[in-house]
Amino acid sequence: MNTLRVGCIGLGNMGGALISALSGRGNTEIFGYDPDDAKVETFVQLPDFSARTSAGEVFQAAEFVVIAVKPQVMARVLAEISPVLTPRNCLISIAAGIGMQQLREWTGARCAVVRVMPNTPALVRSGVSAVCFDDPQLTQFQKAVIAELLELLGQVHVLPEQDFHAFTALVGSGPAYVYYFMDALVQSGVSFGLSRAQAETMVAGLLAGSVKLASESRMELSALQAMVTSPAGTTVAALNHLDRNALRGILIDAVGQAEKRSRALGRAAG
Ligand SMILES: NC(=O)c1ccc[n+]([C@@H]2O[C@H](COP(=O)([O-])OP(=O)(O)OC[C@H]3O[C@@H](n4cnc5c(N)ncnc54)[C@H](OP(=O)(O)O)[C@@H]3O)[C@@H](O)[C@H]2O)c1
């Protein structure tokens, strides 16, 4: 099997998570660059990692390069590396809100580009990522390698770029909705006299257990709700309250607001 050479520019939260997940894969050399030496220092002990002293050197060493810098420094980084890009490179951007057209423009279309939108649980390899393979320069081999690399961070969904706004609103922003919901449940526990620590542990267990049951039983969500909702019982009293206050509609509209905002930010970015 040929050795895979993967680079990462920006070794912060996301870049660091990718390198940690990638290290030990076997048949893989990892190259990284970050201007912050302390971040580079975190990875130099890894046997398959080599630091490089510029973003351009990472592209010269690796075929597949993830750019994991903040969106506001992307233009500068891509202007710097653009002269060294060749068709053997494949550039993978995880920068939120920077579209394919912009990436092609900044790279002068000198290599294939891929846009990825991960979410924060990728930091513990339980993320959900969308990947856009709309660049016609991409080969089947490149697509397969990238899908495999991203699977190290969790679920991967191949989407056309037009669906990225919906994905961003539902899944990119999604962890915040889940933590908001969990925090409200914790507050209700505290209001009944449970300690915050107890309520937080209970709510975390409630979420993890409910998700596990849903995925292992493969039952419809409505059937899983019915399992807990006995006639004239406690659960139906709570669900009636949620329905009277239109929580379902509020959630649908909230995600709709996020989608609208994502489109507006996309237009502003050009
Ligand atoms: N975190 C998330 O949940 C999440 C989710 C989806 C997408 N993303 C995207 O992932 C990207 C990275 O986010 P993050 O949370 O990992 O950010 P981060 O922790 O701030 O990491 C970015 C790293 O890039 C370094 N950097 C700055 N300028 C650089 C340059 N010219 N060349 C190379 N490295 C440079 C930064 O160093 P300094 O700290 O010294 O500036 C920092 O170490 C962003 O574009 C973000 O939109 C993140």
The ligand as a Gaussian input file, in Angstrom:
#p B3LYP/6-31G(d) Opt

LIG

0 1
 N      -14.050000      24.689000      16.202000
 C      -15.170000      24.328000      15.572000
 O      -16.137000      23.874000      16.127000
 C      -15.306000      24.429000      14.090000
 C      -16.424000      23.877000      13.478000
 C      -16.528000      23.996000      12.079000
 C      -15.526000      24.620000      11.371000
 N      -14.469000      25.137000      12.035000
 C      -13.444000      25.824000      11.257000
 O      -12.184000      25.254000      11.543000
 C      -11.190000      26.249000      11.384000
 C      -10.252000      26.173000      12.568000
 O      -10.991000      26.411000      13.760000
 P      -10.337000      26.099000      15.175000
 O      -11.428000      26.166000      16.176000
 O       -9.493000      24.860000      15.091000
 O       -9.382000      27.386000      15.314000
 P       -8.085000      27.571000      16.238000
 O       -8.139000      26.652000      17.403000
 O       -7.928000      29.032000      16.466000
 O       -6.891000      27.070000      15.281000
 C       -6.411000      27.815000      14.193000
 C       -4.896000      27.717000      14.242000
 O       -4.365000      28.333000      13.069000
 C       -3.206000      29.063000      13.474000
 N       -2.841000      30.044000      12.446000
 C       -3.069000      31.379000      12.404000
 N       -2.523000      31.917000      11.299000
 C       -1.932000      30.896000      10.620000
 C       -1.198000      30.813000       9.412000
 N       -0.949000      31.895000       8.672000
 N       -0.731000      29.599000       9.012000
 C       -0.956000      28.505000       9.761000
 N       -1.650000      28.520000      10.922000
 C       -2.134000      29.700000      11.352000
 C       -3.640000      29.673000      14.767000
 O       -2.530000      30.158000      15.490000
 P       -2.797000      31.404000      16.493000
 O       -3.697000      30.889000      17.560000
 O       -1.416000      31.738000      16.965000
 O       -3.435000      32.498000      15.669000
 C       -4.295000      28.469000      15.438000
 O       -3.329000      27.649000      16.056000
 C      -11.915000      27.591000      11.263000
 O      -11.844000      28.052000       9.932000
 C      -13.339000      27.291000      11.645000
 O      -14.256000      28.065000      10.887000
 C      -14.307000      25.043000      13.377000

